[in-house]
Protein backbone atom coordinates (compact mmCIF):
# COMPACT_ATOMS: atom_id res chain seq x y z
CA UNK A 1 0.00 0.00 0.00
CA UNK A 2 2.81 2.41 0.91
CA UNK A 3 4.66 1.60 -2.33
CA UNK A 4 1.55 2.36 -4.35
CA UNK A 5 1.02 5.70 -2.60
CA UNK A 6 4.69 6.52 -3.11
CA UNK A 7 4.53 5.87 -6.86
CA UNK A 8 1.20 7.71 -7.12
CA UNK A 9 2.88 10.75 -5.57
CA UNK A 10 5.86 10.44 -7.93
CA UNK A 11 3.66 10.29 -11.02
CA UNK A 12 1.47 13.13 -9.78
CA UNK A 13 4.52 15.35 -9.31
CA UNK A 14 5.90 14.41 -12.72
CA UNK A 15 2.60 15.33 -14.36
CA UNK A 16 2.49 18.57 -12.42
CA UNK A 17 6.01 19.37 -13.58
CA UNK A 18 4.99 18.64 -17.18
CA UNK A 19 2.10 21.08 -16.85
CA UNK A 20 4.36 23.71 -15.31
CA UNK A 21 6.76 23.50 -18.27
CA UNK A 22 4.14 25.11 -20.52
CA UNK A 23 3.46 27.90 -18.03
CA UNK A 24 7.16 28.54 -17.43
CA UNK A 25 7.88 28.56 -21.17
CA UNK A 26 5.14 31.12 -21.76
CA UNK A 27 6.36 33.25 -18.87
CA UNK A 28 9.95 33.01 -20.11
CA UNK A 29 8.98 34.17 -23.61
CA UNK A 30 7.01 37.09 -22.18
CA UNK A 31 9.85 38.17 -19.88
CA UNK A 32 12.38 37.92 -22.71
CA UNK A 33 10.22 40.09 -24.97
CA UNK A 34 9.44 42.54 -22.17
CA UNK A 35 13.08 42.90 -21.10
CA UNK A 36 14.31 43.65 -24.61
CA UNK A 37 11.34 45.91 -25.34
CA UNK A 38 12.14 47.92 -22.22
CA UNK A 39 15.50 48.74 -23.79
CA UNK A 40 13.65 50.22 -26.75
CA UNK A 41 11.28 52.22 -24.55
CA UNK A 42 14.27 53.73 -22.76
CA UNK A 43 15.45 55.21 -26.06
CA UNK A 44 12.21 55.77 -27.97
CA UNK A 45 8.98 57.21 -26.57
CA UNK A 46 5.83 55.08 -26.47
CA UNK A 47 3.77 57.63 -28.49
CA UNK A 48 6.39 57.53 -31.25
CA UNK A 49 6.14 53.74 -31.47
CA UNK A 50 2.38 53.71 -31.92
CA UNK A 51 2.08 56.81 -34.05
CA UNK A 52 1.41 56.78 -37.78
CA UNK A 53 4.90 58.09 -38.47
CA UNK A 54 6.90 56.04 -41.02
CA UNK A 55 8.92 52.96 -40.12
CA UNK A 56 12.46 53.80 -41.16
CA UNK A 57 14.70 52.61 -38.32
CA UNK A 58 17.86 52.33 -40.43
CA UNK A 59 17.95 56.01 -41.43
CA UNK A 60 21.31 57.50 -40.49
CA UNK A 61 20.30 61.01 -39.46
CA UNK A 62 16.75 60.67 -38.09
CA UNK A 63 15.51 57.07 -37.72
CA UNK A 64 11.75 56.62 -37.36
CA UNK A 65 10.04 53.83 -35.43
CA UNK A 66 6.31 54.20 -36.08
CA UNK A 67 4.52 50.86 -35.73
CA UNK A 68 1.06 52.30 -36.33
CA UNK A 69 0.83 51.47 -40.03
CA UNK A 70 2.14 47.92 -39.61
CA UNK A 71 -0.09 47.24 -36.60
CA UNK A 72 -3.10 48.49 -38.54
CA UNK A 73 -2.07 46.38 -41.54
CA UNK A 74 -1.72 43.28 -39.35
CA UNK A 75 -5.19 43.71 -37.85
CA UNK A 76 -6.72 44.57 -41.22
CA UNK A 77 -5.32 41.52 -43.01
CA UNK A 78 -6.25 39.22 -40.10
CA UNK A 79 -9.77 40.62 -39.86
CA UNK A 80 -10.26 40.26 -43.60
CA UNK A 81 -9.05 36.68 -43.44
CA UNK A 82 -11.48 35.77 -40.67
CA UNK A 83 -14.41 37.47 -42.42
CA UNK A 84 -13.70 35.23 -45.41
CA UNK A 85 -12.85 32.05 -43.51
CA UNK A 86 -15.55 31.91 -40.82
CA UNK A 87 -18.61 31.54 -43.12
CA UNK A 88 -16.83 29.00 -45.33
CA UNK A 89 -15.46 27.10 -42.34
CA UNK A 90 -18.78 26.97 -40.51
CA UNK A 91 -20.66 25.96 -43.65
CA UNK A 92 -18.18 23.19 -44.41
CA UNK A 93 -18.26 21.93 -40.81
CA UNK A 94 -22.08 21.83 -40.86
CA UNK A 95 -22.06 20.02 -44.18
CA UNK A 96 -19.58 17.40 -43.00
CA UNK A 97 -21.33 16.87 -39.69
CA UNK A 98 -25.00 17.13 -40.58
CA UNK A 99 -25.48 16.54 -44.30
CA UNK A 100 -22.60 14.75 -46.02
CA UNK A 101 -22.79 11.03 -46.70
CA UNK A 102 -19.86 8.85 -45.58
CA UNK A 103 -18.64 8.82 -49.22
CA UNK A 104 -18.43 12.62 -49.35
CA UNK A 105 -16.86 12.81 -45.91
CA UNK A 106 -14.14 10.38 -46.98
CA UNK A 107 -13.33 12.67 -49.91
CA UNK A 108 -13.59 16.12 -48.29
CA UNK A 109 -12.06 15.38 -44.87
CA UNK A 110 -8.66 14.13 -46.19
CA UNK A 111 -8.53 17.07 -48.61
CA UNK A 112 -8.94 19.51 -45.71
CA UNK A 113 -6.23 17.72 -43.72
CA UNK A 114 -3.90 17.86 -46.74
CA UNK A 115 -4.56 21.60 -47.06
CA UNK A 116 -3.25 22.05 -43.51
CA UNK A 117 0.00 20.33 -44.53
CA UNK A 118 0.72 22.63 -47.50
CA UNK A 119 3.80 24.76 -46.67
CA UNK A 120 3.11 28.46 -46.22
CA UNK A 121 5.70 29.33 -48.89
CA UNK A 122 3.63 27.37 -51.42
CA UNK A 123 0.50 29.29 -50.39
CA UNK A 124 2.45 32.52 -50.81
CA UNK A 125 3.58 31.42 -54.28
CA UNK A 126 -0.08 30.74 -55.13
CA UNK A 127 -0.88 34.30 -54.11
CA UNK A 128 1.85 35.75 -56.33
CA UNK A 129 1.14 33.81 -59.53
CA UNK A 130 -2.64 33.20 -59.38
CA UNK A 131 -4.62 35.17 -56.80
CA UNK A 132 -2.69 38.43 -57.15
CA UNK A 133 -3.13 38.67 -60.94
CA UNK A 134 -6.79 37.63 -60.55
CA UNK A 135 -7.36 40.49 -58.08
CA UNK A 136 -5.62 42.91 -60.41
CA UNK A 137 -7.78 41.93 -63.38
CA UNK A 138 -11.03 41.35 -61.52
CA UNK A 139 -11.01 44.64 -59.60
CA UNK A 140 -9.08 46.71 -62.19
CA UNK A 141 -6.28 47.63 -59.80
CA UNK A 142 -2.67 48.09 -60.80
CA UNK A 143 -1.21 45.80 -58.14
CA UNK A 144 -2.79 42.57 -56.95
CA UNK A 145 -0.06 41.98 -54.36
CA UNK A 146 -1.92 43.75 -51.59
CA UNK A 147 -3.86 43.36 -48.35
CA UNK A 148 -6.78 41.57 -50.02
CA UNK A 149 -4.40 38.99 -51.45
CA UNK A 150 -2.97 38.41 -47.98
CA UNK A 151 -6.43 38.08 -46.44
CA UNK A 152 -7.50 35.48 -49.00
CA UNK A 153 -4.34 33.44 -48.46
CA UNK A 154 -4.62 33.61 -44.66
CA UNK A 155 -8.27 32.57 -44.91
CA UNK A 156 -7.19 29.49 -46.89
CA UNK A 157 -4.56 28.67 -44.26
CA UNK A 158 -7.00 29.15 -41.37
CA UNK A 159 -9.74 26.98 -42.90
CA UNK A 160 -8.41 23.54 -41.82
CA UNK A 161 -8.23 24.66 -38.18
CA UNK A 162 -11.66 26.29 -38.28
CA UNK A 163 -13.34 23.35 -39.99
CA UNK A 164 -11.79 20.65 -37.80
CA UNK A 165 -12.54 22.36 -34.47
CA UNK A 166 -16.02 23.49 -35.53
CA UNK A 167 -16.90 20.01 -36.74
CA UNK A 168 -15.81 18.51 -33.41
CA UNK A 169 -17.94 21.09 -31.61
CA UNK A 170 -20.98 20.28 -33.76
CA UNK A 171 -20.49 16.55 -33.16
CA UNK A 172 -20.53 17.22 -29.41
CA UNK A 173 -24.13 18.51 -29.51
CA UNK A 174 -26.37 15.83 -27.92
CA UNK A 175 -28.54 14.06 -30.48
CA UNK A 176 -31.69 14.53 -28.40
CA UNK A 177 -31.46 18.31 -28.98
CA UNK A 178 -31.90 17.74 -32.70
CA UNK A 179 -34.53 15.03 -32.22
CA UNK A 180 -36.58 17.39 -30.07
CA UNK A 181 -36.31 20.08 -32.74
CA UNK A 182 -37.50 17.71 -35.46
CA UNK A 183 -40.32 16.53 -33.22
CA UNK A 184 -41.53 20.14 -32.95
CA UNK A 185 -41.74 20.38 -36.74
CA UNK A 186 -38.45 22.15 -37.51
CA UNK A 187 -36.67 21.22 -40.72
CA UNK A 188 -32.96 20.46 -41.05
CA UNK A 189 -31.98 24.07 -41.82
CA UNK A 190 -33.97 25.49 -38.87
CA UNK A 191 -32.47 22.86 -36.57
CA UNK A 192 -28.93 23.71 -37.62
CA UNK A 193 -29.42 27.47 -37.28
CA UNK A 194 -31.58 27.60 -34.14
CA UNK A 195 -30.41 24.52 -32.22
CA UNK A 196 -27.07 23.12 -33.37
CA UNK A 197 -25.09 26.35 -33.76
CA UNK A 198 -26.28 27.95 -30.47
CA UNK A 199 -25.60 24.69 -28.63
CA UNK A 200 -21.96 24.54 -29.77
CA UNK A 201 -21.15 28.26 -29.87
CA UNK A 202 -18.38 27.94 -27.28
CA UNK A 203 -16.63 25.44 -29.54
CA UNK A 204 -17.15 27.73 -32.52
CA UNK A 205 -15.56 30.59 -30.57
CA UNK A 206 -12.58 28.41 -29.74
CA UNK A 207 -12.22 27.58 -33.44
CA UNK A 208 -12.30 31.28 -34.33
CA UNK A 209 -9.68 31.99 -31.67
CA UNK A 210 -7.37 29.30 -33.05
CA UNK A 211 -7.94 30.54 -36.59
CA UNK A 212 -7.09 34.11 -35.61
CA UNK A 213 -3.94 32.90 -33.90
CA UNK A 214 -2.99 31.04 -37.06
CA UNK A 215 -3.55 34.15 -39.17
CA UNK A 216 -1.84 36.56 -36.77
CA UNK A 217 1.29 34.46 -36.50
CA UNK A 218 1.74 33.67 -40.18
CA UNK A 219 4.91 35.13 -41.67
CA UNK A 220 6.06 33.73 -45.00
CA UNK A 221 2.74 34.03 -46.82
CA UNK A 222 2.14 37.67 -45.92
CA UNK A 223 5.80 38.48 -46.54
CA UNK A 224 5.50 37.17 -50.11
CA UNK A 225 2.02 38.29 -51.11
CA UNK A 226 1.09 41.61 -49.49
CA UNK A 227 3.57 44.03 -51.05
CA UNK A 228 5.76 44.88 -48.01
CA UNK A 229 4.80 48.57 -47.92
CA UNK A 230 5.22 50.16 -44.49
CA UNK A 231 2.94 53.13 -45.29
CA UNK A 232 -0.54 53.41 -43.77
CA UNK A 233 -2.93 51.57 -46.14
CA UNK A 234 -6.05 53.24 -47.43
CA UNK A 235 -7.89 49.99 -48.06
CA UNK A 236 -7.57 46.34 -49.00
CA UNK A 237 -6.23 47.14 -52.46
CA UNK A 238 -3.11 48.81 -51.04
CA UNK A 239 0.16 46.94 -50.39
CA UNK A 240 0.92 46.42 -46.69
CA UNK A 241 3.49 44.94 -44.37
CA UNK A 242 2.53 43.08 -41.19
CA UNK A 243 4.46 42.94 -37.93
CA UNK A 244 5.48 39.34 -38.50
CA UNK A 245 6.86 40.14 -41.96
CA UNK A 246 8.82 43.05 -40.51
CA UNK A 247 10.49 40.81 -37.92
CA UNK A 248 11.30 38.17 -40.54
CA UNK A 249 12.77 40.65 -43.01
CA UNK A 250 14.84 42.75 -40.62
CA UNK A 251 15.89 40.63 -37.64
CA UNK A 252 18.52 38.69 -39.58
CA UNK A 253 20.33 41.82 -40.75
CA UNK A 254 19.92 44.34 -37.94
CA UNK A 255 22.99 45.04 -35.75
CA UNK A 256 22.56 43.68 -32.23
CA UNK A 257 21.78 45.97 -29.29
CA UNK A 258 20.80 48.94 -31.43
CA UNK A 259 17.47 50.84 -31.15
CA UNK A 260 16.40 49.10 -34.35
CA UNK A 261 17.16 45.69 -32.82
CA UNK A 262 15.15 46.42 -29.68
CA UNK A 263 12.29 47.92 -31.72
CA UNK A 264 11.78 44.54 -33.38
CA UNK A 265 11.24 43.04 -29.93
CA UNK A 266 8.48 45.61 -29.44
CA UNK A 267 6.85 44.25 -32.62
CA UNK A 268 7.02 40.74 -31.18
CA UNK A 269 5.68 41.89 -27.80
CA UNK A 270 2.70 43.59 -29.46
CA UNK A 271 1.88 40.37 -31.35
CA UNK A 272 2.21 38.36 -28.14
CA UNK A 273 -0.15 40.68 -26.24
CA UNK A 274 -2.74 40.75 -29.03
CA UNK A 275 -2.83 36.96 -29.14
CA UNK A 276 -3.01 36.76 -25.34
CA UNK A 277 -5.90 39.24 -25.19
CA UNK A 278 -7.81 37.36 -27.90
CA UNK A 279 -7.40 34.15 -25.91
CA UNK A 280 -8.66 35.80 -22.73
CA UNK A 281 -11.64 37.35 -24.46
CA UNK A 282 -12.77 34.15 -26.17
CA UNK A 283 -12.21 32.03 -23.05
CA UNK A 284 -14.40 34.43 -21.07
CA UNK A 285 -17.12 34.28 -23.72
CA UNK A 286 -16.94 30.50 -23.88
CA UNK A 287 -17.16 30.24 -20.08
CA UNK A 288 -20.17 32.55 -20.09
CA UNK A 289 -21.99 30.39 -22.62
CA UNK A 290 -21.15 27.21 -20.73
CA UNK A 291 -22.42 28.87 -17.58
CA UNK A 292 -25.83 29.36 -19.20
CA UNK A 293 -26.35 25.62 -19.19
CA UNK A 294 -25.05 24.72 -22.62
C-alpha positions as CSV (number, residue, x, y, z in Angstrom):
1,X,0.0,0.0,0.0
2,X,2.8,2.4,0.9
3,X,4.7,1.6,-2.3
4,X,1.6,2.4,-4.4
5,X,1.0,5.7,-2.6
6,X,4.7,6.5,-3.1
7,X,4.5,5.9,-6.9
8,X,1.2,7.7,-7.1
9,X,2.9,10.8,-5.6
10,X,5.9,10.4,-7.9
11,X,3.7,10.3,-11.0
12,X,1.5,13.1,-9.8
13,X,4.5,15.4,-9.3
14,X,5.9,14.4,-12.7
15,X,2.6,15.3,-14.4
16,X,2.5,18.6,-12.4
17,X,6.0,19.4,-13.6
18,X,5.0,18.6,-17.2
19,X,2.1,21.1,-16.9
20,X,4.4,23.7,-15.3
21,X,6.8,23.5,-18.3
22,X,4.1,25.1,-20.5
23,X,3.5,27.9,-18.0
24,X,7.2,28.5,-17.4
25,X,7.9,28.6,-21.2
26,X,5.1,31.1,-21.8
27,X,6.4,33.2,-18.9
28,X,10.0,33.0,-20.1
29,X,9.0,34.2,-23.6
30,X,7.0,37.1,-22.2
31,X,9.9,38.2,-19.9
32,X,12.4,37.9,-22.7
33,X,10.2,40.1,-25.0
34,X,9.4,42.5,-22.2
35,X,13.1,42.9,-21.1
36,X,14.3,43.6,-24.6
37,X,11.3,45.9,-25.3
38,X,12.1,47.9,-22.2
39,X,15.5,48.7,-23.8
40,X,13.7,50.2,-26.8
41,X,11.3,52.2,-24.6
42,X,14.3,53.7,-22.8
43,X,15.5,55.2,-26.1
44,X,12.2,55.8,-28.0
45,X,9.0,57.2,-26.6
46,X,5.8,55.1,-26.5
47,X,3.8,57.6,-28.5
48,X,6.4,57.5,-31.2
49,X,6.1,53.7,-31.5
50,X,2.4,53.7,-31.9
51,X,2.1,56.8,-34.0
52,X,1.4,56.8,-37.8
53,X,4.9,58.1,-38.5
54,X,6.9,56.0,-41.0
55,X,8.9,53.0,-40.1
56,X,12.5,53.8,-41.2
57,X,14.7,52.6,-38.3
58,X,17.9,52.3,-40.4
59,X,18.0,56.0,-41.4
60,X,21.3,57.5,-40.5
61,X,20.3,61.0,-39.5
62,X,16.7,60.7,-38.1
63,X,15.5,57.1,-37.7
64,X,11.8,56.6,-37.4
65,X,10.0,53.8,-35.4
66,X,6.3,54.2,-36.1
67,X,4.5,50.9,-35.7
68,X,1.1,52.3,-36.3
69,X,0.8,51.5,-40.0
70,X,2.1,47.9,-39.6
71,X,-0.1,47.2,-36.6
72,X,-3.1,48.5,-38.5
73,X,-2.1,46.4,-41.5
74,X,-1.7,43.3,-39.3
75,X,-5.2,43.7,-37.9
76,X,-6.7,44.6,-41.2
77,X,-5.3,41.5,-43.0
78,X,-6.2,39.2,-40.1
79,X,-9.8,40.6,-39.9
80,X,-10.3,40.3,-43.6
81,X,-9.0,36.7,-43.4
82,X,-11.5,35.8,-40.7
83,X,-14.4,37.5,-42.4
84,X,-13.7,35.2,-45.4
85,X,-12.9,32.1,-43.5
86,X,-15.6,31.9,-40.8
87,X,-18.6,31.5,-43.1
88,X,-16.8,29.0,-45.3
89,X,-15.5,27.1,-42.3
90,X,-18.8,27.0,-40.5
91,X,-20.7,26.0,-43.7
92,X,-18.2,23.2,-44.4
93,X,-18.3,21.9,-40.8
94,X,-22.1,21.8,-40.9
95,X,-22.1,20.0,-44.2
96,X,-19.6,17.4,-43.0
97,X,-21.3,16.9,-39.7
98,X,-25.0,17.1,-40.6
99,X,-25.5,16.5,-44.3
100,X,-22.6,14.7,-46.0
101,X,-22.8,11.0,-46.7
102,X,-19.9,8.9,-45.6
103,X,-18.6,8.8,-49.2
104,X,-18.4,12.6,-49.4
105,X,-16.9,12.8,-45.9
106,X,-14.1,10.4,-47.0
107,X,-13.3,12.7,-49.9
108,X,-13.6,16.1,-48.3
109,X,-12.1,15.4,-44.9
110,X,-8.7,14.1,-46.2
111,X,-8.5,17.1,-48.6
112,X,-8.9,19.5,-45.7
113,X,-6.2,17.7,-43.7
114,X,-3.9,17.9,-46.7
115,X,-4.6,21.6,-47.1
116,X,-3.3,22.0,-43.5
117,X,0.0,20.3,-44.5
118,X,0.7,22.6,-47.5
119,X,3.8,24.8,-46.7
120,X,3.1,28.5,-46.2
121,X,5.7,29.3,-48.9
122,X,3.6,27.4,-51.4
123,X,0.5,29.3,-50.4
124,X,2.5,32.5,-50.8
125,X,3.6,31.4,-54.3
126,X,-0.1,30.7,-55.1
127,X,-0.9,34.3,-54.1
128,X,1.8,35.8,-56.3
129,X,1.1,33.8,-59.5
130,X,-2.6,33.2,-59.4
131,X,-4.6,35.2,-56.8
132,X,-2.7,38.4,-57.1
133,X,-3.1,38.7,-60.9
134,X,-6.8,37.6,-60.6
135,X,-7.4,40.5,-58.1
136,X,-5.6,42.9,-60.4
137,X,-7.8,41.9,-63.4
138,X,-11.0,41.4,-61.5
139,X,-11.0,44.6,-59.6
140,X,-9.1,46.7,-62.2
141,X,-6.3,47.6,-59.8
142,X,-2.7,48.1,-60.8
143,X,-1.2,45.8,-58.1
144,X,-2.8,42.6,-56.9
145,X,-0.1,42.0,-54.4
146,X,-1.9,43.7,-51.6
147,X,-3.9,43.4,-48.3
148,X,-6.8,41.6,-50.0
149,X,-4.4,39.0,-51.5
150,X,-3.0,38.4,-48.0
151,X,-6.4,38.1,-46.4
152,X,-7.5,35.5,-49.0
153,X,-4.3,33.4,-48.5
154,X,-4.6,33.6,-44.7
155,X,-8.3,32.6,-44.9
156,X,-7.2,29.5,-46.9
157,X,-4.6,28.7,-44.3
158,X,-7.0,29.1,-41.4
159,X,-9.7,27.0,-42.9
160,X,-8.4,23.5,-41.8
161,X,-8.2,24.7,-38.2
162,X,-11.7,26.3,-38.3
163,X,-13.3,23.3,-40.0
164,X,-11.8,20.7,-37.8
165,X,-12.5,22.4,-34.5
166,X,-16.0,23.5,-35.5
167,X,-16.9,20.0,-36.7
168,X,-15.8,18.5,-33.4
169,X,-17.9,21.1,-31.6
170,X,-21.0,20.3,-33.8
171,X,-20.5,16.5,-33.2
172,X,-20.5,17.2,-29.4
173,X,-24.1,18.5,-29.5
174,X,-26.4,15.8,-27.9
175,X,-28.5,14.1,-30.5
176,X,-31.7,14.5,-28.4
177,X,-31.5,18.3,-29.0
178,X,-31.9,17.7,-32.7
179,X,-34.5,15.0,-32.2
180,X,-36.6,17.4,-30.1
181,X,-36.3,20.1,-32.7
182,X,-37.5,17.7,-35.5
183,X,-40.3,16.5,-33.2
184,X,-41.5,20.1,-33.0
185,X,-41.7,20.4,-36.7
186,X,-38.4,22.2,-37.5
187,X,-36.7,21.2,-40.7
188,X,-33.0,20.5,-41.1
189,X,-32.0,24.1,-41.8
190,X,-34.0,25.5,-38.9
191,X,-32.5,22.9,-36.6
192,X,-28.9,23.7,-37.6
193,X,-29.4,27.5,-37.3
194,X,-31.6,27.6,-34.1
195,X,-30.4,24.5,-32.2
196,X,-27.1,23.1,-33.4
197,X,-25.1,26.4,-33.8
198,X,-26.3,28.0,-30.5
199,X,-25.6,24.7,-28.6
200,X,-22.0,24.5,-29.8
201,X,-21.2,28.3,-29.9
202,X,-18.4,27.9,-27.3
203,X,-16.6,25.4,-29.5
204,X,-17.1,27.7,-32.5
205,X,-15.6,30.6,-30.6
206,X,-12.6,28.4,-29.7
207,X,-12.2,27.6,-33.4
208,X,-12.3,31.3,-34.3
209,X,-9.7,32.0,-31.7
210,X,-7.4,29.3,-33.1
211,X,-7.9,30.5,-36.6
212,X,-7.1,34.1,-35.6
213,X,-3.9,32.9,-33.9
214,X,-3.0,31.0,-37.1
215,X,-3.6,34.1,-39.2
216,X,-1.8,36.6,-36.8
217,X,1.3,34.5,-36.5
218,X,1.7,33.7,-40.2
219,X,4.9,35.1,-41.7
220,X,6.1,33.7,-45.0
221,X,2.7,34.0,-46.8
222,X,2.1,37.7,-45.9
223,X,5.8,38.5,-46.5
224,X,5.5,37.2,-50.1
225,X,2.0,38.3,-51.1
226,X,1.1,41.6,-49.5
227,X,3.6,44.0,-51.0
228,X,5.8,44.9,-48.0
229,X,4.8,48.6,-47.9
230,X,5.2,50.2,-44.5
231,X,2.9,53.1,-45.3
232,X,-0.5,53.4,-43.8
233,X,-2.9,51.6,-46.1
234,X,-6.0,53.2,-47.4
235,X,-7.9,50.0,-48.1
236,X,-7.6,46.3,-49.0
237,X,-6.2,47.1,-52.5
238,X,-3.1,48.8,-51.0
239,X,0.2,46.9,-50.4
240,X,0.9,46.4,-46.7
241,X,3.5,44.9,-44.4
242,X,2.5,43.1,-41.2
243,X,4.5,42.9,-37.9
244,X,5.5,39.3,-38.5
245,X,6.9,40.1,-42.0
246,X,8.8,43.0,-40.5
247,X,10.5,40.8,-37.9
248,X,11.3,38.2,-40.5
249,X,12.8,40.6,-43.0
250,X,14.8,42.7,-40.6
251,X,15.9,40.6,-37.6
252,X,18.5,38.7,-39.6
253,X,20.3,41.8,-40.8
254,X,19.9,44.3,-37.9
255,X,23.0,45.0,-35.8
256,X,22.6,43.7,-32.2
257,X,21.8,46.0,-29.3
258,X,20.8,48.9,-31.4
259,X,17.5,50.8,-31.1
260,X,16.4,49.1,-34.4
261,X,17.2,45.7,-32.8
262,X,15.1,46.4,-29.7
263,X,12.3,47.9,-31.7
264,X,11.8,44.5,-33.4
265,X,11.2,43.0,-29.9
266,X,8.5,45.6,-29.4
267,X,6.9,44.3,-32.6
268,X,7.0,40.7,-31.2
269,X,5.7,41.9,-27.8
270,X,2.7,43.6,-29.5
271,X,1.9,40.4,-31.3
272,X,2.2,38.4,-28.1
273,X,-0.1,40.7,-26.2
274,X,-2.7,40.8,-29.0
275,X,-2.8,37.0,-29.1
276,X,-3.0,36.8,-25.3
277,X,-5.9,39.2,-25.2
278,X,-7.8,37.4,-27.9
279,X,-7.4,34.1,-25.9
280,X,-8.7,35.8,-22.7
281,X,-11.6,37.4,-24.5
282,X,-12.8,34.2,-26.2
283,X,-12.2,32.0,-23.1
284,X,-14.4,34.4,-21.1
285,X,-17.1,34.3,-23.7
286,X,-16.9,30.5,-23.9
287,X,-17.2,30.2,-20.1
288,X,-20.2,32.5,-20.1
289,X,-22.0,30.4,-22.6
290,X,-21.2,27.2,-20.7
291,X,-22.4,28.9,-17.6
292,X,-25.8,29.4,-19.2
293,X,-26.3,25.6,-19.2
294,X,-25.1,24.7,-22.6
